[in-house]
Amino acid sequence: MGHLDHATFGWLTPVLSYAMACIGAALGLRCTVRALDATGRSRRNWLLTAASAFGTGIWTMHFVAMLGFGVAGTDIRYNVPLTILSLLIAMGVVGVGVFAVGYGRDRVRSLLIGGLTTGIGVASMHYMGMAALRLHGTVHYDPLLVALSVAIAVVAATAALWAALNIHAPIAVALASLVMGAAVSSMHYTGMFAVRVDVVPSSADLPGATVMQFIFPLAVGLGSYLFITSAFVALSPTARERAAYASAERLTEPDERAVDVAPPGFRAGRDPLRTPAP
């Protein structure tokens, strides 16, 4: 059995992966809050952004953490199509959960359905990403730890969606994001501790891409997307702020109906009832 190292770069990858999870959670929660205050096409667009934020944050967290993963006695490669599929699964399945909350009429039922769906999406992304591993050997999993990781994902997702429904203050959302980031990271490393690898030494070339060829550039690109989208969301006004701006503009607009029309013979500075015009 090969020795597994989950942090070949020390604390760098766990800390960076946790930061990515927190950023994705914060952005997803803020977009969900914006969606609940919006209607029509605006609500749909905010929910799509929330789904992409949650999915991208979770995927980036997973593969940044995988930058520090190593197995003694074998190199590691990644199957590119499966890796991309794991990203699409993360955004797609999480999107189903987010839309269930965004459009559900019964909040309790929507929360339970959304939390279960989103949690399964998180776990599916993780294990699809693990299925993309290519190494000299066979990968096995501890069923109990796998089940525990799925349970953590469902609980974390449900808690995050509950926060989106009930917590609107920016500071509270930030705290909820830190908690969700910790939960997603816990789910990831619980799933990683479930892994066992039977190494079969070989000199044959492994198929797939190395971390630096594919995973690292894609993770940097998606991380940049999270930062840019976070800045956009932070700078864009909320529905309440737009309503306040519109109300202020209406109050400052001159009322054309209140403009007096001077009668014939009226001159500025004279009262036509007291001083007749010459």
NUTI-515768 format. One record per residue (C-alpha): residue number from 0; residue in one letter; x, y, z. Coordinates in Angstrom, 2 decimals, always signed. Example, Ala and Ser with C-alpha at 12.3 -4.5 7.8 and 13.67 -1.06 7.14 Angstrom:
<sites>
n->0; res->A; u->+12.30; v->-4.50; w->+7.80
n->1; res->S; u->+13.67; v->-1.06; w->+7.14
</sites>
This chain:
<sites>
n->0; res->M; u->+0.00; v->+0.00; w->+0.00
n->1; res->G; u->+1.42; v->+3.37; w->-1.03
n->2; res->H; u->+1.99; v->+6.15; w->+1.45
n->3; res->L; u->-0.38; v->+9.08; w->+0.84
n->4; res->D; u->+0.69; v->+12.66; w->+1.48
n->5; res->H; u->-2.17; v->+15.16; w->+1.58
n->6; res->A; u->+0.02; v->+18.23; w->+2.05
n->7; res->T; u->+3.26; v->+17.92; w->+0.12
n->8; res->F; u->+3.66; v->+21.72; w->+0.26
n->9; res->G; u->+2.89; v->+21.96; w->+3.96
n->10; res->W; u->+0.00; v->+24.19; w->+5.03
n->11; res->L; u->+0.02; v->+26.17; w->+1.78
n->12; res->T; u->-2.50; v->+24.08; w->-0.17
n->13; res->P; u->-4.93; v->+23.47; w->+2.74
n->14; res->V; u->-5.02; v->+27.20; w->+3.54
n->15; res->L; u->-5.42; v->+28.26; w->-0.09
n->16; res->S; u->-8.10; v->+25.65; w->-0.71
n->17; res->Y; u->-10.00; v->+26.83; w->+2.38
n->18; res->A; u->-9.79; v->+30.41; w->+1.12
n->19; res->M; u->-11.23; v->+29.34; w->-2.25
n->20; res->A; u->-14.08; v->+27.53; w->-0.52
n->21; res->C; u->-14.86; v->+30.62; w->+1.58
n->22; res->I; u->-14.80; v->+32.96; w->-1.41
n->23; res->G; u->-17.08; v->+30.68; w->-3.42
n->24; res->A; u->-19.46; v->+30.32; w->-0.48
n->25; res->A; u->-19.54; v->+34.07; w->+0.19
n->26; res->L; u->-20.21; v->+34.89; w->-3.46
n->27; res->G; u->-22.85; v->+32.18; w->-3.78
n->28; res->L; u->-24.65; v->+33.31; w->-0.63
n->29; res->R; u->-24.63; v->+36.98; w->-1.66
n->30; res->C; u->-25.99; v->+36.12; w->-5.11
n->31; res->T; u->-28.71; v->+33.95; w->-3.57
n->32; res->V; u->-29.68; v->+36.79; w->-1.23
n->33; res->R; u->-29.82; v->+39.16; w->-4.21
n->34; res->A; u->-31.97; v->+36.64; w->-6.10
n->35; res->L; u->-34.50; v->+36.38; w->-3.28
n->36; res->D; u->-34.95; v->+40.18; w->-3.37
n->37; res->A; u->-35.38; v->+40.21; w->-7.16
n->38; res->T; u->-38.05; v->+39.02; w->-9.58
n->39; res->G; u->-38.32; v->+37.75; w->-13.14
n->40; res->R; u->-35.19; v->+37.59; w->-15.26
n->41; res->S; u->-33.10; v->+39.31; w->-12.60
n->42; res->R; u->-33.83; v->+36.53; w->-10.11
n->43; res->R; u->-32.89; v->+33.87; w->-12.65
n->44; res->N; u->-29.60; v->+35.60; w->-13.49
n->45; res->W; u->-28.65; v->+35.97; w->-9.83
n->46; res->L; u->-29.40; v->+32.29; w->-9.22
n->47; res->L; u->-27.27; v->+31.28; w->-12.22
n->48; res->T; u->-24.41; v->+33.37; w->-10.85
n->49; res->A; u->-24.88; v->+31.80; w->-7.42
n->50; res->A; u->-24.74; v->+28.28; w->-8.90
n->51; res->S; u->-21.58; v->+29.07; w->-10.86
n->52; res->A; u->-20.00; v->+30.65; w->-7.77
n->53; res->F; u->-20.80; v->+27.72; w->-5.48
n->54; res->G; u->-19.71; v->+25.16; w->-8.09
n->55; res->T; u->-16.54; v->+27.00; w->-9.08
n->56; res->G; u->-15.55; v->+27.63; w->-5.46
n->57; res->I; u->-16.03; v->+24.00; w->-4.49
n->58; res->W; u->-14.20; v->+22.69; w->-7.56
n->59; res->T; u->-11.31; v->+25.12; w->-7.11
n->60; res->M; u->-11.08; v->+24.23; w->-3.43
n->61; res->H; u->-10.87; v->+20.51; w->-4.30
n->62; res->F; u->-8.19; v->+20.78; w->-6.93
n->63; res->V; u->-6.09; v->+23.36; w->-5.10
n->64; res->A; u->-6.03; v->+20.86; w->-2.23
n->65; res->M; u->-5.13; v->+18.13; w->-4.74
n->66; res->L; u->-2.05; v->+20.13; w->-5.73
n->67; res->G; u->-0.62; v->+18.92; w->-2.43
n->68; res->F; u->-1.68; v->+15.30; w->-2.89
n->69; res->G; u->+0.98; v->+12.71; w->-3.60
n->70; res->V; u->+1.40; v->+8.94; w->-3.49
n->71; res->A; u->+4.80; v->+7.40; w->-2.79
n->72; res->G; u->+6.02; v->+5.16; w->-5.60
n->73; res->T; u->+3.93; v->+6.56; w->-8.45
n->74; res->D; u->+3.33; v->+9.69; w->-10.46
n->75; res->I; u->-0.16; v->+11.19; w->-10.76
n->76; res->R; u->-1.99; v->+12.32; w->-13.87
n->77; res->Y; u->-5.53; v->+13.59; w->-14.44
n->78; res->N; u->-8.03; v->+12.55; w->-17.08
n->79; res->V; u->-8.98; v->+15.88; w->-18.70
n->80; res->P; u->-12.58; v->+15.08; w->-19.80
n->81; res->L; u->-13.50; v->+13.64; w->-16.37
n->82; res->T; u->-11.95; v->+16.63; w->-14.63
n->83; res->I; u->-14.01; v->+19.05; w->-16.73
n->84; res->L; u->-17.11; v->+16.89; w->-16.17
n->85; res->S; u->-16.58; v->+17.19; w->-12.41
n->86; res->L; u->-16.72; v->+20.99; w->-12.76
n->87; res->L; u->-19.91; v->+20.83; w->-14.84
n->88; res->I; u->-21.47; v->+18.46; w->-12.31
n->89; res->A; u->-20.58; v->+20.82; w->-9.48
n->90; res->M; u->-22.26; v->+23.79; w->-11.16
n->91; res->G; u->-25.20; v->+21.84; w->-12.60
n->92; res->V; u->-26.28; v->+19.85; w->-9.56
n->93; res->V; u->-25.62; v->+22.73; w->-7.16
n->94; res->G; u->-27.66; v->+24.89; w->-9.53
n->95; res->V; u->-30.65; v->+22.57; w->-9.13
n->96; res->G; u->-30.47; v->+23.02; w->-5.37
n->97; res->V; u->-30.08; v->+26.78; w->-5.59
n->98; res->F; u->-33.05; v->+27.12; w->-7.97
n->99; res->A; u->-35.15; v->+24.93; w->-5.69
n->100; res->V; u->-34.57; v->+27.43; w->-2.90
n->101; res->G; u->-34.94; v->+30.46; w->-5.16
n->102; res->Y; u->-38.32; v->+29.46; w->-6.61
n->103; res->G; u->-39.74; v->+27.17; w->-3.92
n->104; res->R; u->-42.96; v->+28.28; w->-2.22
n->105; res->D; u->-42.60; v->+26.07; w->+0.85
n->106; res->R; u->-39.38; v->+27.23; w->+2.46
n->107; res->V; u->-38.84; v->+24.17; w->+4.63
n->108; res->R; u->-39.35; v->+21.71; w->+1.80
n->109; res->S; u->-37.28; v->+23.84; w->-0.60
n->110; res->L; u->-34.47; v->+24.01; w->+1.95
n->111; res->L; u->-34.43; v->+20.25; w->+2.47
n->112; res->I; u->-34.56; v->+19.48; w->-1.26
n->113; res->G; u->-32.01; v->+22.17; w->-2.08
n->114; res->G; u->-29.65; v->+21.10; w->+0.70
n->115; res->L; u->-29.83; v->+17.42; w->-0.25
n->116; res->T; u->-29.35; v->+18.13; w->-3.96
n->117; res->T; u->-26.53; v->+20.60; w->-3.43
n->118; res->G; u->-24.76; v->+18.30; w->-0.96
n->119; res->I; u->-24.95; v->+15.39; w->-3.37
n->120; res->G; u->-23.59; v->+17.70; w->-6.06
n->121; res->V; u->-20.61; v->+18.60; w->-3.87
n->122; res->A; u->-19.89; v->+14.94; w->-3.10
n->123; res->S; u->-20.36; v->+13.95; w->-6.75
n->124; res->M; u->-17.87; v->+16.58; w->-7.84
n->125; res->H; u->-15.34; v->+15.31; w->-5.30
n->126; res->Y; u->-15.55; v->+11.66; w->-6.27
n->127; res->M; u->-15.75; v->+12.41; w->-9.99
n->128; res->G; u->-12.56; v->+14.42; w->-9.54
n->129; res->M; u->-11.00; v->+11.45; w->-7.75
n->130; res->A; u->-12.12; v->+9.16; w->-10.59
n->131; res->A; u->-10.04; v->+11.36; w->-12.91
n->132; res->L; u->-6.85; v->+10.29; w->-11.09
n->133; res->R; u->-4.43; v->+8.19; w->-13.10
n->134; res->L; u->-1.62; v->+6.43; w->-11.23
n->135; res->H; u->+0.29; v->+3.14; w->-11.12
n->136; res->G; u->-1.96; v->+1.20; w->-8.80
n->137; res->T; u->-5.52; v->+0.71; w->-7.61
n->138; res->V; u->-7.57; v->+3.16; w->-5.54
n->139; res->H; u->-9.84; v->+1.85; w->-2.76
n->140; res->Y; u->-12.21; v->+3.68; w->-0.41
n->141; res->D; u->-13.34; v->+3.18; w->+3.18
n->142; res->P; u->-17.17; v->+3.04; w->+2.84
n->143; res->L; u->-17.82; v->+4.53; w->+6.29
n->144; res->L; u->-15.63; v->+7.56; w->+5.64
n->145; res->V; u->-17.20; v->+8.02; w->+2.20
n->146; res->A; u->-20.68; v->+8.01; w->+3.77
n->147; res->L; u->-19.48; v->+10.47; w->+6.41
n->148; res->S; u->-18.09; v->+12.81; w->+3.75
n->149; res->V; u->-21.42; v->+12.79; w->+1.88
n->150; res->A; u->-23.29; v->+13.51; w->+5.11
n->151; res->I; u->-20.96; v->+16.45; w->+5.84
n->152; res->A; u->-21.57; v->+17.79; w->+2.32
n->153; res->V; u->-25.36; v->+17.62; w->+2.72
n->154; res->V; u->-25.31; v->+19.27; w->+6.15
n->155; res->A; u->-22.93; v->+22.00; w->+4.94
n->156; res->A; u->-25.06; v->+22.72; w->+1.87
n->157; res->T; u->-28.28; v->+22.83; w->+3.89
n->158; res->A; u->-26.71; v->+25.19; w->+6.41
n->159; res->A; u->-25.46; v->+27.45; w->+3.62
n->160; res->L; u->-28.87; v->+27.65; w->+1.95
n->161; res->W; u->-30.53; v->+28.27; w->+5.32
n->162; res->A; u->-28.14; v->+31.16; w->+5.81
n->163; res->A; u->-29.07; v->+32.53; w->+2.38
n->164; res->L; u->-32.76; v->+32.41; w->+3.30
n->165; res->N; u->-32.46; v->+33.87; w->+6.78
n->166; res->I; u->-29.29; v->+35.96; w->+6.97
n->167; res->H; u->-29.01; v->+39.11; w->+4.87
n->168; res->A; u->-26.52; v->+41.22; w->+6.81
n->169; res->P; u->-23.11; v->+41.26; w->+5.06
n->170; res->I; u->-21.18; v->+40.50; w->+8.26
n->171; res->A; u->-23.43; v->+37.54; w->+9.05
n->172; res->V; u->-23.04; v->+36.24; w->+5.49
n->173; res->A; u->-19.26; v->+36.54; w->+5.84
n->174; res->L; u->-19.33; v->+34.48; w->+9.05
n->175; res->A; u->-21.61; v->+31.90; w->+7.41
n->176; res->S; u->-19.14; v->+31.70; w->+4.51
n->177; res->L; u->-16.26; v->+30.94; w->+6.87
n->178; res->V; u->-18.30; v->+28.15; w->+8.46
n->179; res->M; u->-19.32; v->+26.73; w->+5.09
n->180; res->G; u->-15.71; v->+26.91; w->+3.86
n->181; res->A; u->-14.62; v->+24.90; w->+6.89
n->182; res->A; u->-17.40; v->+22.36; w->+6.28
n->183; res->V; u->-16.51; v->+21.92; w->+2.59
n->184; res->S; u->-12.83; v->+21.54; w->+3.48
n->185; res->S; u->-13.75; v->+18.98; w->+6.15
n->186; res->M; u->-15.81; v->+17.07; w->+3.59
n->187; res->H; u->-12.86; v->+17.05; w->+1.18
n->188; res->Y; u->-10.28; v->+15.78; w->+3.64
n->189; res->T; u->-12.71; v->+13.24; w->+5.12
n->190; res->G; u->-13.13; v->+11.88; w->+1.60
n->191; res->M; u->-9.36; v->+11.93; w->+1.09
n->192; res->F; u->-8.73; v->+10.03; w->+4.32
n->193; res->A; u->-11.06; v->+7.35; w->+2.93
n->194; res->V; u->-8.60; v->+6.72; w->+0.08
n->195; res->R; u->-6.27; v->+3.73; w->+0.03
n->196; res->V; u->-3.88; v->+3.09; w->-2.87
n->197; res->D; u->-2.27; v->-0.24; w->-3.75
n->198; res->V; u->+0.77; v->+0.84; w->-5.77
n->199; res->V; u->+1.95; v->-1.33; w->-8.65
n->200; res->P; u->+5.44; v->-0.12; w->-9.65
n->201; res->S; u->+5.74; v->+0.49; w->-13.37
n->202; res->S; u->+7.88; v->+2.48; w->-15.78
n->203; res->A; u->+5.07; v->+2.94; w->-18.30
n->204; res->D; u->+3.88; v->+6.43; w->-19.09
n->205; res->L; u->+0.60; v->+7.41; w->-17.47
n->206; res->P; u->-2.17; v->+8.85; w->-19.65
n->207; res->G; u->-3.62; v->+12.27; w->-18.89
n->208; res->A; u->-2.25; v->+15.66; w->-17.90
n->209; res->T; u->+0.03; v->+16.62; w->-15.03
n->210; res->V; u->-1.04; v->+19.04; w->-12.33
n->211; res->M; u->+0.96; v->+21.90; w->-13.80
n->212; res->Q; u->-0.19; v->+21.23; w->-17.35
n->213; res->F; u->-3.91; v->+21.36; w->-16.64
n->214; res->I; u->-5.11; v->+21.57; w->-13.04
n->215; res->F; u->-3.03; v->+24.54; w->-11.94
n->216; res->P; u->-3.85; v->+26.83; w->-14.91
n->217; res->L; u->-7.55; v->+25.99; w->-14.71
n->218; res->A; u->-7.62; v->+26.54; w->-10.94
n->219; res->V; u->-5.95; v->+29.94; w->-11.38
n->220; res->G; u->-8.45; v->+30.88; w->-14.08
n->221; res->L; u->-11.47; v->+29.89; w->-12.01
n->222; res->G; u->-10.02; v->+31.59; w->-8.94
n->223; res->S; u->-9.67; v->+34.79; w->-10.97
n->224; res->Y; u->-13.30; v->+34.42; w->-12.05
n->225; res->L; u->-14.34; v->+34.24; w->-8.40
n->226; res->F; u->-12.41; v->+37.38; w->-7.48
n->227; res->I; u->-13.71; v->+39.38; w->-10.46
n->228; res->T; u->-17.31; v->+38.29; w->-9.92
n->229; res->S; u->-17.02; v->+39.05; w->-6.21
n->230; res->A; u->-15.92; v->+42.59; w->-7.04
n->231; res->F; u->-18.84; v->+42.99; w->-9.48
n->232; res->V; u->-21.38; v->+41.78; w->-6.93
n->233; res->A; u->-19.91; v->+43.97; w->-4.20
n->234; res->L; u->-20.10; v->+47.08; w->-6.40
n->235; res->S; u->-23.53; v->+46.44; w->-7.94
n->236; res->P; u->-26.46; v->+48.01; w->-6.03
n->237; res->T; u->-29.01; v->+45.80; w->-4.34
n->238; res->A; u->-32.71; v->+45.88; w->-5.21
n->239; res->R; u->-33.39; v->+47.99; w->-2.11
n->240; res->E; u->-30.64; v->+50.43; w->-3.02
n->241; res->R; u->-32.01; v->+50.80; w->-6.55
n->242; res->A; u->-35.48; v->+51.42; w->-5.16
n->243; res->A; u->-34.07; v->+54.05; w->-2.79
n->244; res->Y; u->-32.23; v->+55.75; w->-5.67
n->245; res->A; u->-35.38; v->+55.78; w->-7.80
n->246; res->S; u->-37.41; v->+57.21; w->-4.93
n->247; res->A; u->-34.82; v->+59.93; w->-4.35
n->248; res->E; u->-34.83; v->+60.83; w->-8.02
n->249; res->R; u->-38.61; v->+61.15; w->-8.03
n->250; res->L; u->-38.46; v->+63.48; w->-5.04
n->251; res->T; u->-35.85; v->+65.72; w->-6.68
n->252; res->E; u->-37.58; v->+65.96; w->-10.07
n->253; res->P; u->-39.41; v->+69.28; w->-10.62
n->254; res->D; u->-43.17; v->+69.01; w->-10.74
n->255; res->E; u->-44.17; v->+70.55; w->-14.05
n->256; res->R; u->-47.76; v->+70.81; w->-12.92
n->257; res->A; u->-46.74; v->+73.22; w->-10.16
n->258; res->V; u->-45.23; v->+75.79; w->-12.59
n->259; res->D; u->-47.36; v->+78.96; w->-12.59
n->260; res->V; u->-48.36; v->+80.54; w->-15.86
n->261; res->A; u->-48.21; v->+84.34; w->-15.59
n->262; res->P; u->-51.45; v->+86.09; w->-16.56
n->263; res->P; u->-51.42; v->+88.72; w->-19.31
n->264; res->G; u->-50.03; v->+92.04; w->-18.19
n->265; res->F; u->-48.10; v->+90.52; w->-15.29
n->266; res->R; u->-44.60; v->+91.87; w->-14.68
n->267; res->A; u->-41.98; v->+90.41; w->-12.38
n->268; res->G; u->-41.91; v->+92.12; w->-9.03
n->269; res->R; u->-45.50; v->+93.44; w->-9.28
n->270; res->D; u->-48.63; v->+92.10; w->-7.78
n->271; res->P; u->-51.29; v->+92.30; w->-10.53
n->272; res->L; u->-54.05; v->+92.61; w->-7.89
n->273; res->R; u->-52.52; v->+95.73; w->-6.35
n->274; res->T; u->-50.37; v->+97.38; w->-8.96
n->275; res->P; u->-51.91; v->+97.51; w->-12.43
n->276; res->A; u->-49.61; v->+97.28; w->-15.35
n->277; res->P; u->-49.10; v->+100.66; w->-17.16
</sites>
